[in-house]
Amino acid sequence: MTDQAQHEAPTILVIPQPAVRQAIAMTTVAIFLALFAILPYKLGFERFFESLAYFSATWLVMCMFAPAIAFFAWLAFPPRGSLPRLEVSRSRIRVVPGLIARRFAETAVEINLYPTSRDILLCHSVWKGLGDGLRLVVRDGDGTERQIRATSMDYLTARKAQKLAQGISDITGLPVQLLTRIRQADGRVQEISWNPPSGWTRVFRGAALATGAAPFVGGAIVGILWPSPAVMLAVGLGLWLSQMSFLVLLARCTGSKAKFPTLYSLTTVFTFAATYAVAVVVVHFMFKGR
């Protein structure tokens, strides 16, 4: 290995944050903004602006929301320097955790590349049917494997991992494979290709996540309209039946082995009913009197 290779400036590849984390942060910001808007809505805009001139308590209440909104907005749209990253050169690959992970004492890990290195593997590990994190493996010409546990890359989807793999390959000149390694209890290891999901699979997954918002959205609308108790019950029951029907259809269309026994259905209806009822009461309390 030459001195030039040892001191080669690495290329930075940013590891994107999970889309779910961004969605949760943006939803939290929306909730805080909605709570922030309650004050002028309940007081009336004219009285609210008058209170800003005469009552410091109004400013205090507003300032209580500012740090939370700023923090979750930062989580939703973090600066590039705070995200985890790969520092890739022809001599090594270094995985650097994000800013928050570094605050919790998580350290960077790295693996060297040699002239005898043959290829690189990004392996999604599975142990007894459960995800066991992502490994970055360098395989030498004689079949020897060296690996590091890339914790910062655990939440990569196959599509995002594919983009990173292409970047690593372009920089190192080595082919990069995406694999899922399934380790059995008897020590056997099965390797299968880790491919991005099809377009229809992504649509179904997105729709499945959207059904989780049904009790919140339905409860909010009912809370604003505040119909008779019979109508509230009918709407809630209809939403739950629609949700369960969609989940059954989703399981069949995607080939999932998930089943919906009676106990599971009863558990779902109780959690759905509780969420729906809370949304109805909270939203009605927020908007009553207007």
N, C-alpha and C positions, 0 to 999 in steps of 0.2 A: 504494500500500500504506500503510495507516494505522499510526501508532505503536502502537496497541493490538494490531494483528496482528503487528507486529515483536516485541513483548514478551510475546506470548501464551505462557502456561505450556504446555509440551508434555504430551501424554498418553503414558504409557509402555506399550508393547506388548512383552512379553517374547518373545524368539525361543526356542522350545523346543529342547533338545538332541536329537540323533538317538537314536532308540530303541536302535539297535545299540550306540552308545557306552555307554548306561546298562546294557545287558545284559552287555557285556564287563566293565564295572567291577564289577557285582554278581557275575559269575562269578569274577572275580579275588578278590573279598572271600571268596567261598565257599571257594576253593582255599586262601587263607591261613588261614581259620578251620579248615579240615580239617587243614592242617599243624600249626596251633597245638594241635589236639586230639590229635595223635599222641603228644605227650609224656606226658600223663596216661594215655593208652590203653596205651602200651608199658610204662610204669613200674608201672601199677596205681594206682588212685585213692588207696589208703591210703598207699603209698610216695610218691606225688606230693605229697600234702598235707604229709607229714612233711618232704619235701625243701624245701618252701617255708619251713619254720621254721628249717632248719639250713644250707641251701646257697644262697648268693647267686647262684650260677651259674644256678640254675633261674629266678630272677627276671630275670636278664640275657637268657636265651633267650626268655622271654615278652615282654620289652620290645622285642626285636628285631622282633617281628611287629606291635607296636602302631602304629608310624608308617605302615607299608604298608597295614594294614587301615583306618586313619583316612583316609589319602589317597584310596584307591579308594572308600571309602564316601562321601567328599565328592564324588568324581566322579560316583558313581551318583545322589546326591541333593544336587546343588549348591544353595546358597542363592540366592534370587531375584536378589540384587544382583550375583552373579558371572556370570550368564548374559548373552549378547548381547541387545540390546534395540533397539527403534525408538522414537525420540522424535518424535512426530507432532503437528503443529499445522496450522492452515490456511495457514501461510506457508512451511513447510518440512518435510522428512522427514530425520531424521538416523539413521544406522545406527551404533550403538556396539558394538564388539567385546566379547566376554566377557573376564573377568578374566585367564584364561591367555593369550589372544591378545594382550591389552594388554601383558602381561609380555614378549612377544616383539616389541614395538614396532609392533604393528598399530594403526593410528589410525582414528578415526571418520571417516566420509564423510557428506556431506549434499547434498541437492538442494532448491532453492527452488521454491515454488509461487507462480504469479502469477495475477492475475485472468483472464488469457487462457488459463490451463491448462485443457485439455479433459478429459483422462482420465489414468490412471496404469496402467502395465503392469508386471507382475511376469513377467519373461521368463527362462525356463530356456533358456540358449543351448547349441546343439549345433554343433560344427565338425568336419566330416569324420567324422561318426558318433560323436564323443566329446563328453562333457559339457564345457562351457566356462564353467561357473559361472552365477550368477544376476545379472541386471541389473535395476535399478529404473529405469524409464523414465517420464518425464513428457512428455506430448504436448500441444502447444499447439494453439490453434484453427486456425492456418495450416498445421498438419502438421509443424511443427518438433519434433524430438525432442531431449531432453536426458536423459542417463543417467549412472548411477554403478554401479560394480562392487560389489555387496553380498556380499562374501566371507563374512560371518557368516551369510548365509542360504543358502549353497550346498547344505547338506544337508537343506533343508526338503523334506518330502514334499508332494505336491500337496494332500493333505487339510489339513495344517498351514498351508500357504501360503494355502489358501482361507479359513481362519479369520483369518489376519493381514490378508488382503485386505479382508475384511468390516470388520475394525476400522479399517483405514486409510480406507475409504470412509465409514464413519460419522463419523470425525473431520474429514476434509477436505471432505466433501460431493462428492467426485469419484468417478465410477465406476472400479473397479479390475478389470482383466482379467488372467487367468492365461494365458500363451501359452508355447509352445515355438517358438523361432526356430531353424530349421535353415539354417545358412549353407553354401552350396555353394562349391566351389573356384573356380567362374567368377564369383563375386560375388553370385549370386542368393540371395535369402532367402525361405524358405518358412515361413509362420506357421500353426501348428495349435494347437487348444485344448489346454491342459495340464489334464487332468481327473484327479481322484482315481481310483485303481484300483477296480474292482468288488470286491464282497465275496468272490467266488470267487477272484479274482486274489490278494487278500491272504491267503486261506487257503492257496493253492498256494505262495506265497512263504514263508509261515511254515513250511509243511511241508518245503519245500526246505532252509531253514536248519536245521530239526530233524534232517534226515538227516545233517548234518555232525557231529552228536553221536553217531552210531551206533558208530563205532570206540571212542570214549571210554567210553560207557555199557556196550557189550557187553564191551569189554576189562576194565572194572572188575568186572563180574559174574563173568566167567570167572576173573579173578585171585583173587577171594574163594573161589569154589568149587574152583578148581584141579583140573579133571577130567583125563582122560588126554590126551596130545598129539593123538591122533586127533580127540577131541571138540573140543579147542581149534581145530584146523584147520577142522573142519566148521562150527563156529559162525562163525568168521571169514569163511569162504567164503560161507556163507549170508547173512550181513549184507551183504557186498559185492555179491552178486547182487541182493539186495533193494534196495540203494541205487541200483544202476545201472538196474534195472527201473523204479524210481520216477522217476528223472531222465528216462528215455526217455518215460514216460507223461506227465510234466509238460510236456516239450517239445511233445508232440502236443496236449495239452489247451489249452495257452496259445498255440498257434500260433507258438511259437518256431522259429527257423531253425537252432537248435543241432543239431549232428550228433555222433555218437559213433563215430568211426572206431576201428580196431583200436589205433592208436598211443595215442589218448586213453584207451581202456579199459585198456591195459597200464600207462600212467602212473598212472591212478587206482588200480589194484589194488596197485601198489607203495607209493604213499603211504598208502593205507588199511591195508595190511598192517603198515607201519612204525608207524603210529599205534596200531593195535590191539595189536601186540606190546609196545610201550612201556607202554600202559595195563595190560596183563596183568601184566607183570613188576613195575611200580612198585606196583600195588595189592597184589599177592601179597606183596611185600617188606614193605609196611606192616602187613599183617594176619597174617603168618606167626607162628607161635608163640603165637597167642591161642586 
